[in-house]
Amino acid sequence: MSIPSKHFLNNPETLVVDSLKGLITLNPQLALDEENKVVYLTSQDRSKVALICGGGSGHEPAHAGFVGDGILTAAVCGSIFASPNSSQVRRGIDLVENEKGTVIIVKNYTGDILNFGLAKEQYAAQHPDKADRVKFVIVGDDVAVGKTQGKIVGRRGLAGTVIVYKIAGALAKRGASLEEVYSTAQWVSSNVGTIGVGLEHCHVPGTASGESHLGPTEIEIGMGIHNEPGHRRLSPVPALKDLLPQLVEFLTVTTDPERSFLPFKNDGTDRVVLLVNNLGGVSELELTGVVAEARNALEAKGVKIERVLAGTFMTSLNMPGFSITTLLLPAEAGPGVPSSDLILSLLDDSANTPGWKWGSNTVPLAADKITSGAARQASAVAQDDHVVLRAEDPQAFNAAVERACNALIAAEPEITRMDNIAGDGDCGLTLKAGASAVLKGLKEGRISGDDVVKSVIAIAQVGEEEMGGTSGALYSIFFSALAQGLQANHAGSQTLTPALWAAALSSALSKLYTYTRARPPSRTLVDPLATFIGALAETKGANVANAAKLAGDAALHTRDLEAKAGRSAYVEGDRLKQERVPDPGAWGVKAILDGLLGQ
């Protein structure tokens, strides 16, 4: 059985922009910076705090669907399941410039944190007088991944994120200060939890059709919004009345040392806001059935529901699944703790956005009252003052780069297959996009063995601008550092030698390590990369073939490693070992090295 893979679109490559144009058609108060994929309010009140959110596309209506009066001021959109690059985010920050400051709210995914964080720091460097006027809030509301498994990467950001920016946005609209909006957003993000469940994974437009990940009688608890496998599977599919109590237990438990994320008292005094979210492929008929059973399960635990919201808030494309979110309200206000009355009133405030769903703004009817009738401007990297270094054989250099790109493009289906099991399914397309852009640069002469430093800088730009996401940021950082290493170690030489390559690569790896905690063995692209560079350094670049072979072995060995970083860290470890799928990012490095050597 295969995952449904048919879509209504013009072209997978234009789908995101096509969708954003449709959103602007729907909501004329918005405008679109098409080049940077930034949706923003045209008539922003610049006397008030601005809110920016964003991330990979494929989660609609999040995030652009919540841009509007009362919630977000702007949203920065990446490709499907890939974060926007820092240049896009910087453009978003510029577009919402205001008198009070800006709060950036992102989900806890590495690519989003890297690229939005980089943009924030670049803005602060360029505007030191305004450095304290951009705040950063990271939302990690997932309760499926245990504390041990997620101790480095933390909890994933899920549908609870929309509650954070609804409340923060309403407070900003009232004219609150930057610190008030920021501290309230931080408090809400610390007291919200989400658990998801699905009948199947989603299909990413533009990728090959995949086989079903779940059997016809299976359901998966704890699925993420990027096709990450969940916490556990159940078979047969349980009735909602049996399933929802299990999900509520994830949210409210305080005795499980691996969870206990929210400080429920479980003594009958807990009060919550409940959000039931459609992950993309659940009918409205089923979703309201989920609402009813979620309410029953919470009330059975003695939890009082103050507000109920339901609908499509944050999706995973066409995933047939749903998530439930609880915001645990404060028992009483205090220093740094808003009152529950304030939180509820902010939630109730009107919002003029397509994404925000209708709410009753009141406590739900008691169960015995319900009857059957009730219903870029991208920054230019300076290239005019770099050291010009020539490859020993420029034509051979160009041919090697071309082979590496073609090898990566050919490997895309296999890398995508691996990533559908061990990650979020976008790695193959991300690498393919980068390889295609490098080939274009090669054809246009921007990448050439006659000027290797310029070429490496151009490849770094491809990582930032064409790839996006975590992979794009990592590749961009590595190649930027490689360009620095080549210039720092050339010692007056105008031609690149194997020893110079080895020294520059070692320095690039060291610089990359300042931005990632991944160290071999980690089941990431770092494993083969570090192996290759280490082996090359030992021979001062004399034995490239052996270094590439060792790197290939390291990439293959990732299939037997425990994931310590990257999205595989969210996948249950025993399942990864049973599937024995190599890390897709590591396999991409292997494909590049094999192509460089013509293997």
Secondary structure, DSSP 8 states (H G I E B T S, - for coil): -B-------S-TTTHHHHHHHHHHHH-TTEEEETTTTEEEETT--TTS-EEEEEEEESSTTTTGGGBSBTSBSEEEEEEETS---HHHHHHHHHHT--SS-EEEEEES-HHHHHHHHHHHHHHHHH-GGGGGGEEEEEE--B-SS-TTTTTTT-----THHHHHHHHHHHHHHTT--HHHHHHHHHHHHHTEEEEEEESS----TTS---B-SS-TT-EEET--SSS---SEEESS---HHHHHHHHHHHHH-SS-TT---S----SS--EEEEEEEE-BS--HHHHHHHHHHHHHHHHHTT-EEEEEEEE-SS--TTBSEEEEEEEE--SS-BTTB--HHHHHHHHHS--B-SSS----SS----GGG--TT----------SSS---B-SSHHHHHHHHHHHHHHHHHTHHHHHHHHHHHS-S-HHHHHHHHHHHHHHHHHHTSS-TTSHHHHHHHHHHHIIIII-HHHHHHHHHHHHHHHHHHHHH-TT-SB--HHHHHHHHHHHHHHHHTT----SSSSSTHHHHHHHHHHHHHTTTS-HHHHHHHHHHHHHHGGGS---SSGGGGS-HHHHHHHT---HHHHHHHHHHHHHHT-
